[in-house]
């Protein structure tokens, strides 16, 4: 279901014949043709038309950012001649920096819970100078809505959902009601594009690392290493440390080289220290790696194992086989898609969805045994030619 509302033109000076007027929408059949695709005496004029300039906006967390890529790919395929720009927070910009089908990446200074107007305003002014034909806000939060409005695209698309500040609905010209029947987050974001008559495409994510960092990454992660990310920003998504230790021993006895990884915060480092007391000498990546280098390292992994974390989605986007441990968050919505990925789930979780820590009598992920994860590792290695 799509809601419509007319808004005033932003005054783009190079208005093209097929551009949408006030309250108007360009159907897909009128998209710009590729060079040579036109026929008849008007083909030259069609090929000289200014391409659409589209701004995509995503202001959420790391995993959400990776799960956006199928929708971005669908945008590119539907509008092959358009200029496709992406506005994201600067902390996740390296995820998108090397995608060949993005024309420009806009990193926005961001601090959760705090507006950084002095640093953000120059970016907003630069966005307005681009005179975008269309924008689409995939996040649907207050920040994305306000930035959609301030960027000033002539047609602005967003979600029709409850919550947020009272004026949020007026930040868009066109709003789409979420389809609750769609389970996976990537499918949900793809659904937003139905307002532009864009058909759903494959849901496998896609990101790329910086090839200039490959040599440095080779020094940090041995060939055929299995990378185990043991922590999350939310403790309820973490597999118990004693399970990691038991799994490590099983894998080491079978000759699989395991490398541990964790976040850089004090709590995460304390968990790594606890695990290394149980398995002395276990190698670990440095938590000080910048995000671009971490992506280059991650791409080398033979298998990546973790709970529902941002790095899990990074690995899937890079094409690395994964074993995902799910419990407090629904695997149907957040798990990696594709044959290279295994999903293991714990017992039914009764935790409060808004709580970062497990509130149940026993952690639901504890029901995933080390032997089950080890069997999953053996299966992936055998299927991928190990």
C-alpha positions as CSV (number, residue, x, y, z in Angstrom):
1,X,0.0,0.0,0.0
2,X,1.4,3.4,-1.0
3,X,0.3,6.8,0.3
4,X,0.7,9.9,-1.8
5,X,1.0,13.6,-1.0
6,X,1.9,16.5,-3.2
7,X,4.8,18.8,-2.3
8,X,6.3,21.9,-3.8
9,X,9.1,21.8,-6.4
10,X,12.6,22.5,-5.0
11,X,13.5,24.5,-8.0
12,X,15.8,22.3,-10.0
13,X,17.0,24.4,-12.9
14,X,17.9,21.6,-15.4
15,X,14.4,20.0,-15.3
16,X,14.1,17.3,-17.9
17,X,11.0,16.5,-20.0
18,X,10.4,13.2,-18.2
19,X,10.9,14.7,-14.7
20,X,8.0,14.5,-12.2
21,X,6.0,17.7,-11.7
22,X,4.4,18.7,-8.4
23,X,2.6,15.7,-7.0
24,X,3.5,13.5,-10.0
25,X,5.4,10.2,-10.3
26,X,7.4,8.9,-13.2
27,X,6.4,5.3,-14.0
28,X,9.1,2.8,-14.7
29,X,8.2,2.6,-18.4
30,X,9.4,6.2,-18.9
31,X,12.9,5.6,-17.5
32,X,15.9,7.0,-19.4
33,X,17.0,4.7,-22.2
34,X,20.6,3.5,-22.5
35,X,22.7,4.9,-25.4
36,X,21.6,3.2,-28.6
37,X,18.4,1.8,-27.1
38,X,16.1,4.4,-28.6
39,X,14.6,4.1,-32.0
40,X,13.1,6.6,-34.5
41,X,13.8,10.3,-35.0
42,X,13.6,11.1,-31.2
43,X,16.4,8.7,-30.2
44,X,19.1,11.3,-30.2
45,X,17.0,13.6,-27.9
46,X,16.3,10.7,-25.6
47,X,20.0,9.8,-25.3
48,X,20.8,13.4,-24.5
49,X,18.4,13.6,-21.6
50,X,20.0,14.2,-18.2
51,X,20.1,11.0,-16.2
52,X,18.1,10.7,-13.0
53,X,20.0,11.6,-9.9
54,X,18.9,9.4,-6.9
55,X,19.9,9.6,-3.2
56,X,19.5,6.5,-1.0
57,X,19.6,7.1,2.7
58,X,20.3,4.6,5.5
59,X,20.9,5.6,9.1
60,X,20.9,2.4,11.1
61,X,23.4,-0.2,12.4
62,X,26.1,-2.2,10.6
63,X,24.0,-5.2,9.9
64,X,21.1,-3.1,8.5
65,X,23.5,-1.4,6.2
66,X,24.7,-4.6,4.6
67,X,21.2,-5.9,4.3
68,X,20.4,-2.8,2.3
69,X,22.7,-3.8,-0.6
70,X,20.1,-6.0,-2.5
71,X,17.8,-3.0,-2.7
72,X,20.6,-0.7,-3.9
73,X,21.5,-3.3,-6.5
74,X,17.9,-3.4,-7.7
75,X,17.8,0.4,-7.9
76,X,20.9,0.3,-10.1
77,X,19.5,-2.4,-12.4
78,X,16.2,-0.6,-12.8
79,X,17.8,2.8,-13.5
80,X,21.1,1.8,-15.2
81,X,21.9,5.3,-16.4
82,X,21.0,7.1,-13.1
83,X,23.5,8.7,-10.8
84,X,23.1,6.6,-7.6
85,X,24.3,8.3,-4.4
86,X,24.3,6.9,-0.9
87,X,24.1,8.8,2.4
88,X,25.2,6.9,5.5
89,X,26.9,7.5,8.8
90,X,30.7,7.9,8.5
91,X,31.3,4.9,10.7
92,X,29.8,2.5,8.2
93,X,31.0,4.2,5.0
94,X,33.9,1.7,4.4
95,X,31.3,-1.0,3.9
96,X,30.1,0.7,0.7
97,X,33.3,2.5,-0.5
98,X,34.2,-0.1,-3.1
99,X,30.9,-1.0,-4.6
100,X,31.3,-0.4,-8.4
101,X,27.6,0.4,-9.0
102,X,27.5,3.4,-6.6
103,X,28.4,6.8,-8.1
104,X,29.1,8.6,-4.9
105,X,29.2,7.8,-1.2
106,X,28.3,10.6,1.4
107,X,29.6,9.9,4.9
108,X,27.7,11.9,7.5
109,X,29.2,12.7,10.9
110,X,27.1,10.9,13.5
111,X,27.1,10.4,17.3
112,X,24.2,8.3,18.6
113,X,21.9,10.3,20.7
114,X,23.4,13.6,19.8
115,X,23.1,16.0,16.8
116,X,26.4,17.3,15.4
117,X,25.0,20.2,13.5
118,X,28.3,22.1,13.0
119,X,29.8,19.1,11.2
120,X,26.6,17.9,9.5
121,X,25.4,21.2,8.0
122,X,28.2,21.5,5.3
123,X,27.2,17.9,4.1
124,X,23.6,18.9,4.0
125,X,24.3,22.0,2.0
126,X,26.4,20.0,-0.5
127,X,23.6,17.5,-0.8
128,X,21.2,20.2,-1.7
129,X,23.5,21.5,-4.4
130,X,23.2,18.1,-6.1
131,X,19.5,18.8,-6.9
132,X,18.5,15.2,-6.6
133,X,15.5,14.0,-8.7
134,X,14.6,11.4,-6.1
135,X,15.5,10.2,-2.6
136,X,14.6,7.0,-0.7
137,X,15.0,6.7,3.0
138,X,15.3,3.0,3.9
139,X,15.7,3.5,7.7
140,X,12.4,5.2,8.4
141,X,13.8,6.8,11.6
142,X,13.7,10.5,12.6
143,X,17.2,11.2,11.5
144,X,16.6,9.7,8.0
145,X,13.3,11.6,7.6
146,X,14.8,14.9,8.5
147,X,17.8,14.4,6.2
148,X,15.4,13.4,3.4
149,X,13.6,16.7,3.8
150,X,16.8,18.8,4.1
151,X,18.5,17.1,1.1
152,X,15.6,18.5,-0.9
153,X,15.0,15.9,-3.6
154,X,12.1,16.6,-5.9
155,X,10.5,13.3,-5.1
156,X,11.1,11.8,-1.6
157,X,10.1,8.2,-0.7
158,X,9.9,6.8,2.8
159,X,8.0,4.5,5.2
160,X,4.4,5.0,6.4
161,X,4.8,3.8,10.0
162,X,3.9,4.9,13.4
163,X,6.3,6.6,15.9
164,X,8.8,9.4,15.6
165,X,8.2,13.1,15.7
166,X,4.8,14.5,14.6
167,X,6.1,16.1,11.4
168,X,7.9,13.0,10.0
169,X,5.2,12.1,7.5
170,X,5.5,15.5,5.9
171,X,9.2,14.8,5.1
172,X,8.2,12.6,2.2
173,X,6.1,12.9,-0.9
174,X,5.4,9.2,-1.1
175,X,5.1,6.7,1.7
176,X,4.9,2.9,1.6
177,X,3.1,0.9,4.3
178,X,5.4,-2.0,5.5
179,X,4.4,-5.5,4.5
180,X,4.3,-7.6,7.6
181,X,4.2,-10.8,5.6
182,X,7.7,-10.2,4.4
183,X,10.0,-12.0,6.9
184,X,13.6,-11.0,5.9
185,X,14.9,-7.4,6.4
186,X,16.3,-7.3,2.9
187,X,12.9,-8.2,1.4
188,X,11.4,-5.5,3.6
189,X,13.7,-2.8,2.2
190,X,13.2,-4.1,-1.3
191,X,9.4,-3.7,-0.8
192,X,9.9,0.0,-0.3
193,X,11.0,0.3,-3.9
194,X,7.7,-1.1,-5.1
195,X,6.4,2.5,-5.1
196,X,8.8,3.0,-8.1
197,X,7.6,-0.2,-9.8
198,X,10.9,-1.9,-9.1
199,X,10.5,-5.7,-9.0
200,X,12.1,-7.6,-6.1
201,X,15.5,-9.1,-7.0
202,X,17.9,-11.5,-5.3
203,X,18.3,-11.0,-1.6
204,X,22.0,-12.0,-1.2
205,X,24.0,-9.1,0.2
206,X,27.0,-7.7,-1.6
207,X,29.9,-5.6,-0.3
208,X,33.6,-5.4,-1.3
209,X,36.8,-4.7,0.6
210,X,39.7,-2.5,-0.5
211,X,42.0,-4.6,-2.8
212,X,44.9,-2.3,-1.8
213,X,44.7,-3.9,1.7
214,X,45.0,-7.5,0.5
215,X,48.7,-7.8,1.2
216,X,48.4,-6.3,4.7
217,X,45.4,-8.7,5.4
218,X,47.4,-11.7,4.4
219,X,49.9,-10.9,7.2
220,X,47.1,-10.8,9.8
221,X,45.0,-13.8,8.9
222,X,46.6,-17.1,7.9
223,X,45.2,-18.9,4.8
224,X,42.3,-21.2,5.5
225,X,41.7,-19.8,9.0
226,X,38.3,-20.0,10.6
227,X,37.4,-16.7,12.2
228,X,35.3,-16.8,15.4
229,X,33.7,-13.5,16.5
230,X,32.8,-14.2,20.2
231,X,31.0,-10.9,21.2
232,X,28.2,-8.6,20.3
233,X,27.0,-5.2,21.2
234,X,24.2,-7.0,23.1
235,X,25.3,-9.8,25.5
236,X,22.1,-11.7,24.8
237,X,23.4,-12.5,21.3
238,X,26.6,-14.1,22.6
239,X,27.3,-17.8,22.7
240,X,28.6,-18.8,26.2
241,X,32.4,-18.6,26.7
242,X,32.6,-22.2,27.9
243,X,30.9,-23.3,24.6
244,X,33.5,-21.4,22.6
245,X,36.3,-23.1,24.6
246,X,34.9,-26.6,24.0
247,X,34.3,-25.8,20.3
248,X,37.9,-24.5,20.0
249,X,39.3,-27.7,21.4
250,X,37.2,-29.9,19.0
251,X,38.3,-27.8,16.0
252,X,42.0,-27.7,17.0
253,X,42.1,-31.5,17.4
254,X,40.7,-31.8,13.9
255,X,43.4,-29.5,12.5
256,X,41.3,-26.4,11.8
257,X,43.2,-23.2,12.5
258,X,40.8,-20.9,14.5
259,X,41.4,-17.2,15.1
260,X,39.4,-15.3,17.7
261,X,37.9,-11.9,17.2
262,X,36.0,-9.4,19.4
263,X,34.9,-5.9,19.7
264,X,37.2,-3.3,21.2
265,X,35.2,-2.3,24.2
266,X,36.3,-3.2,27.8
267,X,33.5,-5.7,28.2
268,X,34.3,-7.5,25.0
269,X,38.0,-7.6,25.8
270,X,37.2,-9.0,29.2
271,X,35.3,-11.8,27.6
272,X,38.2,-12.5,25.3
273,X,40.6,-12.6,28.3
274,X,38.2,-15.1,30.0
275,X,38.2,-17.3,26.9
276,X,42.0,-17.3,26.5
277,X,42.3,-18.4,30.1
278,X,40.3,-21.5,29.2
279,X,42.3,-22.0,26.0
280,X,45.8,-20.6,26.6
281,X,47.7,-19.5,23.6
282,X,44.6,-19.1,21.3
283,X,45.4,-16.6,18.6
284,X,43.2,-13.5,18.2
285,X,43.0,-10.5,15.9
286,X,43.9,-7.1,17.2
287,X,40.8,-5.1,18.2
288,X,42.5,-2.0,17.0
289,X,42.0,-2.8,13.3
290,X,40.2,-0.1,11.4
291,X,37.0,-1.1,9.6
292,X,38.5,-1.1,6.1
293,X,41.4,-3.4,7.2
294,X,39.0,-5.7,9.1
295,X,36.9,-6.2,5.9
296,X,40.0,-7.1,4.0
297,X,41.0,-9.6,6.7
298,X,37.5,-11.0,6.9
299,X,37.4,-11.7,3.2
300,X,40.2,-14.2,3.6
301,X,38.4,-16.3,6.2
302,X,37.6,-19.9,5.3
303,X,34.5,-19.7,7.5
304,X,33.1,-17.1,9.8
305,X,31.2,-18.1,13.0
306,X,29.3,-15.7,15.3
307,X,26.0,-14.7,16.8
308,X,23.7,-12.1,15.2
309,X,26.3,-9.3,14.7
310,X,27.4,-6.7,12.2
311,X,30.5,-8.7,11.3
312,X,28.3,-11.7,10.5
313,X,26.6,-9.7,7.8
314,X,30.0,-8.3,6.6
315,X,31.2,-11.8,6.1
316,X,28.0,-12.8,4.2
317,X,28.3,-9.7,2.0
318,X,31.9,-10.6,1.2
319,X,30.9,-14.1,0.1
320,X,32.5,-15.8,3.1
321,X,30.6,-19.0,4.3
322,X,29.1,-18.4,7.8
323,X,27.7,-20.3,10.7
324,X,25.2,-18.0,12.4
325,X,24.1,-18.6,16.0
326,X,20.6,-17.3,16.6
327,X,18.3,-17.2,19.6
328,X,17.0,-13.9,21.0
329,X,16.6,-12.4,17.5
330,X,14.5,-14.1,14.7
331,X,16.7,-15.9,12.2
332,X,13.9,-15.6,9.6
333,X,14.4,-11.8,9.6
334,X,18.1,-11.4,10.1
335,X,20.1,-14.5,9.1
336,X,22.3,-14.5,6.0
337,X,20.6,-15.7,2.9
338,X,22.2,-18.3,0.5
339,X,23.5,-21.8,0.3
340,X,26.9,-21.0,1.8
341,X,25.4,-20.2,5.2
342,X,24.3,-22.4,8.1
343,X,21.8,-21.2,10.7
344,X,21.8,-22.8,14.2
345,X,19.1,-21.8,16.7
346,X,18.8,-22.2,20.4
347,X,15.7,-22.7,22.5
348,X,12.7,-20.4,22.3
349,X,13.8,-17.1,23.9
350,X,11.5,-15.2,26.3
351,X,13.8,-12.2,26.6
352,X,12.5,-8.7,26.4
353,X,13.2,-7.5,22.9
354,X,14.3,-4.2,24.2
355,X,16.8,-5.6,26.6
356,X,20.5,-5.9,25.7
357,X,21.1,-8.7,28.2
358,X,19.5,-12.1,28.6
359,X,16.7,-11.9,31.2
360,X,15.7,-15.6,31.2
361,X,16.8,-18.3,33.7
362,X,19.2,-19.8,31.1
363,X,20.7,-18.3,28.0
364,X,18.8,-19.5,24.9
365,X,22.1,-19.8,22.9
366,X,23.5,-22.3,25.4
367,X,21.2,-24.9,23.8
368,X,23.5,-24.8,20.7
369,X,26.1,-27.4,21.6
370,X,29.8,-27.1,20.7
371,X,29.4,-30.4,18.9
372,X,26.7,-29.0,16.7
373,X,28.8,-26.0,15.7
374,X,31.7,-28.3,15.0
375,X,29.5,-30.5,12.8
376,X,28.4,-27.4,10.9
377,X,32.0,-26.4,10.3
378,X,32.9,-29.9,9.0
379,X,29.9,-29.7,6.6
380,X,30.9,-26.3,5.2
381,X,34.5,-27.3,4.7
382,X,33.5,-30.5,2.9
383,X,31.0,-28.6,0.7
384,X,33.5,-25.9,-0.2
385,X,36.3,-28.3,-1.1
386,X,38.2,-28.4,2.1
